[in-house]
Amino acid sequence: MTRFFFDVHPATAGDARLLAILKAHCKLRRIGWLAGAWFIVLATPPALADLMLFPTRVVFEKNQRAAQLELINNGQESTTYRVHLVNRRMNETGEFTAAEPPLPGEHFADALLRYSPRQVVLAPGRGQTIRILLRKPADLPVGEYRSHLQFDLVPEATGASSIDAQGTKPGPGEVGVQLRALVGVSIPVIVRHGETSATVTLTGLELPRPAAGQPAALAVVLERAGNRSVYGDLVATFTPQGGVPQEVGRAGGVAVYTPNALRRARLELQPPAGVVLARGTLRLSYRERADTGGKLLAEASIELP
C-alpha cells in the first residue's frame, strides 16, 4: 500500500465550511499489465475528497483546556478513519516531513494532548465530533508546542473498492491485484503556554520574467522572529502610475512554524483583464486571517518599470 499525507490549509477567506473541503484529490488511477500475467489497478480512494473538517487548525491559548473538531462525510459511501497524533517539521518551502527524533528548538504537543474517539465510521451525510483535551504539567517551559492530528483512511476489503466493482475484472488465467494509495490528511494542533510573541517581515521581493505560457509569480521570503509561529494570508496588489490599487494575487493560510526563521514562497499573480504589470507599484501584505481580526503583520513593495 502507498500512503500520501497532506496538511489541511484553507486557500481563501470565504465560508469556513467550504474552506474545510479537501480539494486535493489524488488522481493516480492507472491500469497496466505486468509480464502479461498480472492485472494491476492503482486507485486512490475518493473518500478523502468527501471528508469535511472544521476547523482546519486548533490553537490552545491562555486558560483554554478543551477543543473540538467536526468531521462530515460529504460522500455517498460509508468511510472509516483512524485518528492519531503525529509530529512534523516544516522546511523553508513549506513542505512537511516526519520529525523523529526532534531537533534542537522543536517543541511538540503530543504529550500534552488527549483526544477521542481514536477511530470513526462515517455514514454518508453524517458527522462526528473529535474532542481534544489539553493537560499541561506545572513545570512546562514557556513557548509554543505543535503536533498534527492525522486522519488515515482505513481501506475496505470489499464493495466499491474491489476489482470487480471497478469494472476491471481479470480475464481467464490472469490474477487480479489492486494497489490502493491510502491518503492521510492532518491539521495542526498548537499549544501556546505563557507569554509568546512573534514578528514577521517580508524580504526578497522579486518578480522574475515567467517562462512562455506560464503566469507571473512573485517570490518572497517571510522572516519570522520570536517564540511562536505566524499564520495569515498573503495578498498582492498592483497600483499603476496614476491609477488605483487592484488585487492581483492571494494565498490563504500561509504559516511559518517554530523553530523556522524563514519561509520561501512564490505567489502566482492573476491580474484582471487589461492590467499589465508594468510602470507601477506591486505591494504584498501579510495579514492575520479575517476570522482572527485581519491584523496587518507585514508589508513590502517593489517598483515595476
Residue, then its C-alpha position, 0 to 999 in steps of 0.5 A: m500500500t502507498r500512503f500520501f499525507f497532506d496538511v489541511h490549509p484553507a486557500t481563501a477567506g470565504d465560508a469556513r465550511l467550504l474552506a474545510i473541503l479537501k480539494a486535493h484529490c489524488k488522481l493516480r488511477r492507472i491500469g497496466w499489465l505486468a509480464g502479461a500475467w498480472f492485472i494491476v489497478l492503482a486507485t486512490p480512494p475518493a473518500l478523502a475528497d468527501l471528508m469535511l473538517f472544521p476547523t482546519r487548525v486548533v490553537f490552545e491559548k491562555n486558560q483554554r483546556a478543551a477543543q473540538l473538531e467536526l468531521i462530515n462525510n460529504g460522500q455517498e459511501s460509508t468511510t472509516y478513519r483512524v485518528h492519531l497524533v503525529n509530529r512534523r517539521m516544516n522546511e523553508t518551502g513549506e513542505f512537511t516531513a516526519a520529525e523523529p527524533p526532534l531537533p534542537g528548538e522543536h517543541f511538540a504537543d503530543a504529550l500534552l494532548r488527549y483526544s477521542p474517539r481514536q477511530v470513526v465510521l462515517a455514514p454518508g451525510r453524517g458527522q462526528t465530533i473529535r474532542i481534544l483535551l489539553r493537560k499541561p504539567a506545572d513545570l512546562p517551559v514557556g513557548e509554543y508546542r505543535s503536533h498534527l492530528q492525522f486522519d488515515l483512511v482505513p481501506e475496505a476489503t470489499g464493495a466499491s473498492s474491489i476489482d470487480a466493482q471497478g469494472t476491471k475484472p481479470g480475464p481467464g488465467e490472469v490474477g487480479v491485484q489492486l494497489r490502493a494509495l491510502v491518503g492521510v490528511s492532518i491539521p495542526v494542533i498548537v499549544r501556546h503556554g505563557e507569554t509568546s510573541a512573534t514578528v514577521t517581515l517580508t524580504g526578497l521581493e522579486l518578480p522574475r520574467p515567467a517562462a512562455g505560457q506560464p503566469a507571473a509569480l512573485a517570490v518572497v521570503l517571510e522572516r519570522a522572529g520570536n517564540r511562536s509561529v505566524y499564520g495569515d494570508l498573503v495578498a498582492t496588489f498592483t497600483p499603476q502610475g496614476g491609477v488605483p490599487q487592484e488585487v492581483g494575487r492571494a494565498g490563504g493560510v500561509a504559516v511559518y512554524t517554530p523553530n523556522a526563521l524563514r519561509r520561501a514562497r512564490l505567489e502566482l499573480q492573476p491580474p484582471a483583464g487589461v492590467v499589465l504589470a508594468r510602470g507601477t507599484l506591486r505591494l504584498s501584505y501579510r495579514e492575520r486571517a479575517d476570522t482572527g481580526g485581519k491584523l496587518l503583520a507585514e508589508a513590502s513593495i517593489e517598483l515595476p518599470 
